[in-house]
Amino acid sequence: MPEKKVAQNKPHFSKKEAIKFGFEVAKKNILFFVKVFIIVVLFSGFSSSLRIIAAPQRQPFLYIILYLIIFVINLVIGIGLIKITLEFVDGKKPKLSQLFYYKPIVRYILASLINGIIVFVGLLLLIIPGIILAVRLQYATYLIIDKNLGPIEAIKTSWRITRGNTWNLFFFGIILGLINILGILCLLVGLFITVPLGMVATTFVYRKLLLQSKAA
């Protein structure tokens, strides 16, 4: 009996519900996401131009400085995208300025590095353990941005809230990948819907699992 109760209280989510929610948010806020996409693409093009101008062979010091600046800005944008999707999932209206949300960047970097090492070690162990670790720890950075947790605590919490959902999350990621392929096939225009759909749906699942794990 106790085992049955634990199974019933195990955090879970519906892939269909998450994708439907992501689609609705992406559809209703397509102009906002187009603006985000333009900013990201413009910065990407600017970064590529800087790398060409400051070739490592001719100006190695300048190249390293520019590379570090670009690396940090990319991290900030990554944090900002998660922040924006959290706002949408919580029923709020995010601002474009939140794309450059940088406050937890140090903890974000540390968690990403620790995650990377753990997953790499897992991949060395016949690949499958690495996939499992990557799936289970994917929400560590979300917890840092959303709940202001430290890197180790965020990793532990991500492991806890994804318990029992490894393969559900794995196949959910595959489905989102296939949806993005459909976006590419639609002359790339479909990506304006499929990319934000995937980001919001992933954050929706995070919020669902987190809330259920607290209630359990």
C-alpha positions as CSV (number, residue, x, y, z in Angstrom):
1,M,0.0,0.0,0.0
2,P,2.7,2.6,0.9
3,E,4.4,1.9,-2.5
4,K,1.2,2.5,-4.4
5,K,0.7,5.8,-2.6
6,V,4.2,7.0,-3.6
7,A,3.6,6.0,-7.2
8,Q,0.3,8.0,-7.3
9,N,2.0,11.1,-5.8
10,K,4.9,10.9,-8.3
11,P,5.2,14.1,-10.4
12,H,3.9,13.6,-13.9
13,F,2.9,15.7,-16.9
14,S,1.0,15.4,-20.2
15,K,3.0,15.9,-23.4
16,K,-0.2,16.9,-25.2
17,E,-1.1,19.5,-22.6
18,A,2.4,21.0,-22.6
19,I,2.5,21.3,-26.4
20,K,-1.0,22.7,-26.6
21,F,-0.1,25.4,-24.0
22,G,3.1,26.2,-25.8
23,F,1.3,26.5,-29.2
24,E,-1.3,28.9,-27.7
25,V,1.3,31.1,-26.1
26,A,3.4,31.2,-29.3
27,K,0.4,31.9,-31.5
28,K,-0.9,34.7,-29.3
29,N,2.5,36.4,-28.8
30,I,4.0,35.7,-32.3
31,L,5.0,39.4,-32.8
32,F,6.9,39.4,-29.5
33,F,8.8,36.2,-30.4
34,V,9.6,37.6,-33.8
35,K,11.2,40.6,-32.1
36,V,13.2,38.2,-29.9
37,F,14.2,36.1,-32.9
38,I,15.4,39.3,-34.7
39,I,17.5,40.4,-31.8
40,V,19.1,37.0,-31.4
41,V,19.8,36.7,-35.1
42,L,21.3,40.2,-35.3
43,F,23.5,39.5,-32.4
44,S,24.6,36.2,-33.9
45,G,25.5,37.9,-37.2
46,F,27.4,40.6,-35.3
47,S,29.3,38.0,-33.3
48,S,30.3,36.2,-36.5
49,S,31.5,39.4,-38.0
50,L,33.7,40.2,-35.0
51,R,35.3,36.7,-35.1
52,I,36.2,37.3,-38.8
53,I,37.6,40.8,-38.1
54,A,39.7,39.7,-35.1
55,A,41.3,36.6,-36.6
56,P,43.1,34.5,-33.9
57,Q,46.3,34.3,-36.1
58,R,46.6,38.1,-36.5
59,Q,45.2,39.4,-33.2
60,P,45.1,36.5,-30.7
61,F,44.6,38.8,-27.6
62,L,41.8,40.8,-29.1
63,Y,40.2,37.6,-30.4
64,I,40.2,36.1,-26.9
65,I,38.7,39.2,-25.4
66,L,35.9,39.4,-28.0
67,Y,35.3,35.6,-27.7
68,L,34.8,36.0,-23.9
69,I,32.4,39.0,-24.4
70,I,30.4,37.1,-27.0
71,F,30.3,34.0,-24.7
72,V,29.0,36.0,-21.8
73,I,26.3,37.7,-23.9
74,N,25.2,34.4,-25.2
75,L,24.8,33.1,-21.7
76,V,22.8,36.2,-20.7
77,I,20.5,35.7,-23.7
78,G,20.1,32.0,-22.7
79,I,19.1,33.1,-19.2
80,G,16.8,35.7,-20.6
81,L,15.0,33.2,-22.8
82,I,14.2,31.1,-19.8
83,K,13.2,34.1,-17.8
84,I,10.8,35.1,-20.5
85,T,9.2,31.7,-20.8
86,L,8.8,31.5,-17.1
87,E,6.8,34.8,-17.2
88,F,4.5,33.4,-19.9
89,V,3.9,30.2,-18.0
90,D,3.1,32.2,-14.9
91,G,0.5,34.2,-16.9
92,K,2.6,37.4,-17.0
93,K,3.6,39.6,-19.9
94,P,7.4,39.7,-20.3
95,K,9.3,42.6,-21.6
96,L,12.0,42.4,-24.3
97,S,14.5,43.9,-21.9
98,Q,14.2,40.6,-19.9
99,L,16.1,38.9,-22.8
100,F,19.2,40.5,-21.1
101,Y,18.5,39.3,-17.6
102,Y,21.9,38.6,-16.1
103,K,21.7,38.5,-12.3
104,P,22.2,34.7,-11.8
105,I,24.9,34.4,-14.4
106,V,27.7,33.2,-12.1
107,R,25.5,30.4,-10.6
108,Y,24.1,29.6,-14.1
109,I,27.7,29.1,-15.4
110,L,28.7,26.9,-12.4
111,A,25.6,24.8,-12.7
112,S,26.1,24.4,-16.5
113,L,29.7,23.4,-16.0
114,I,28.9,20.8,-13.3
115,N,26.0,19.5,-15.4
116,G,28.3,19.2,-18.4
117,I,30.9,17.2,-16.4
118,I,28.3,14.9,-14.9
119,V,26.7,14.2,-18.3
120,F,30.1,13.7,-20.0
121,V,31.0,11.1,-17.4
122,G,27.6,9.5,-18.0
123,L,28.2,9.4,-21.7
124,L,31.5,7.6,-21.2
125,L,29.5,4.9,-19.4
126,L,27.9,3.4,-22.5
127,I,26.0,6.6,-23.5
128,I,22.6,5.7,-21.9
129,P,23.6,6.9,-18.4
130,G,24.6,10.2,-20.0
131,I,21.3,10.6,-21.7
132,I,19.5,9.8,-18.4
133,L,21.6,12.3,-16.5
134,A,21.1,15.0,-19.2
135,V,17.3,14.5,-19.0
136,R,17.1,14.5,-15.2
137,L,19.3,17.5,-14.7
138,Q,18.0,19.7,-17.5
139,Y,16.0,21.9,-15.1
140,A,18.9,22.9,-12.8
141,T,19.4,26.2,-14.7
142,Y,15.6,26.9,-14.5
143,L,15.7,26.5,-10.7
144,I,18.6,29.0,-10.5
145,I,16.7,31.6,-12.5
146,D,13.3,30.8,-11.0
147,K,14.0,30.0,-7.4
148,N,17.5,31.6,-6.9
149,L,19.0,28.3,-5.9
150,G,22.7,27.6,-5.7
151,P,24.2,25.3,-8.4
152,I,24.4,22.1,-6.2
153,E,21.0,22.6,-4.7
154,A,19.5,23.3,-8.2
155,I,21.0,20.1,-9.6
156,K,19.7,18.0,-6.6
157,T,16.2,19.6,-7.0
158,S,16.1,18.9,-10.8
159,W,17.0,15.3,-10.1
160,R,14.2,15.1,-7.5
161,I,11.4,16.7,-9.5
162,T,12.1,14.6,-12.6
163,R,12.1,11.3,-10.7
164,G,10.0,8.8,-12.6
165,N,9.7,10.9,-15.7
166,T,13.0,10.2,-17.4
167,W,11.6,8.5,-20.5
168,N,8.5,10.7,-20.7
169,L,10.9,13.7,-20.7
170,F,13.1,12.1,-23.3
171,F,10.3,11.3,-25.7
172,F,8.9,14.8,-25.1
173,G,12.2,16.3,-26.2
174,I,12.2,14.1,-29.4
175,I,8.6,15.3,-30.2
176,L,9.7,18.9,-29.8
177,G,12.6,18.2,-32.1
178,L,10.3,16.8,-34.7
179,I,8.0,19.8,-34.4
180,N,10.9,22.1,-35.1
181,I,11.8,20.0,-38.2
182,L,8.3,20.7,-39.4
183,G,8.9,24.4,-38.8
184,I,12.1,24.2,-41.0
185,L,10.1,22.4,-43.8
186,C,7.6,25.3,-43.8
187,L,10.2,27.5,-45.5
188,L,11.7,28.2,-42.1
189,V,8.7,30.5,-41.3
190,G,7.2,27.8,-39.1
191,L,10.1,28.2,-36.7
192,F,8.5,31.5,-35.5
193,I,5.9,29.3,-34.0
194,T,7.7,26.0,-33.3
195,V,10.8,27.4,-31.5
196,P,8.8,29.4,-28.9
197,L,6.3,26.6,-28.7
198,G,9.1,24.3,-27.6
199,M,10.6,26.7,-25.2
200,V,7.3,27.5,-23.5
201,A,6.2,23.9,-23.4
202,T,9.5,22.9,-21.8
203,T,9.1,25.5,-19.1
204,F,5.4,24.5,-18.7
205,V,6.6,21.0,-17.9
206,Y,9.2,22.3,-15.4
207,R,6.6,24.3,-13.6
208,K,4.2,21.4,-13.5
209,L,6.8,19.0,-12.1
210,L,8.0,21.5,-9.5
211,L,4.6,22.3,-8.2
212,Q,3.6,18.6,-8.0
213,S,6.9,17.7,-6.2
214,K,6.1,20.3,-3.5
215,A,2.5,19.0,-3.1
216,A,3.7,15.3,-2.8
